[in-house]
Amino acid sequence: MSLDKRVADARAAVADVQDGAVVLLGGFGVCGVPENLVSALRDRGARDLTLVSNNAGLDSFGIGLLLRAGLVRKMVLSYGGECKAFEEMALSGALEVEWTPQGTLAERIRAGGAGLGGFFTPTGYGTAIADGKETRQIDGRWFVFEKPLKADFALVKAAKGDWLGNLVYRKTARNFNQVMATAAHVTVAEV
């Protein structure tokens, strides 16, 4: 058994992603997006995906490619952004959307990677974000219980990686990539 974690190309890296998979996708806007892995995932054609990302990308870049190909059933995100395909699918009901405040999204992913059962946050209390969730008053302040986010796969981008899978991120391209790498059964890094 080889300890070498490297694969030949992006296509081989996403070969195990099956229909119905939950996939964390790193990046923030267009910074730190694993664009080659996203393109390979689109070409793979796995359907009914649940994607967790900070945003929906652009129509011609990142997650927008997966949306336009009709591969996404649900998105968990904090910002819809400039992706017309996302907007059209969300408004028509063709795409299930779970809105999560950005800091809460990052913390839900971190909690998933840390093996936590969830956490309480004041963010979203008294809004639609809190609908159907447990709320609790702690020290005179109201909080909303948020569950952790875990996934089958995390597709992330790093500046460098070694044959054992250790990753180094560069400046703001670290964004969601590092925390997502901890919260999936399988992490695939584009370097």
Disulfide bonds with the S-S distance in Angstrom:
none
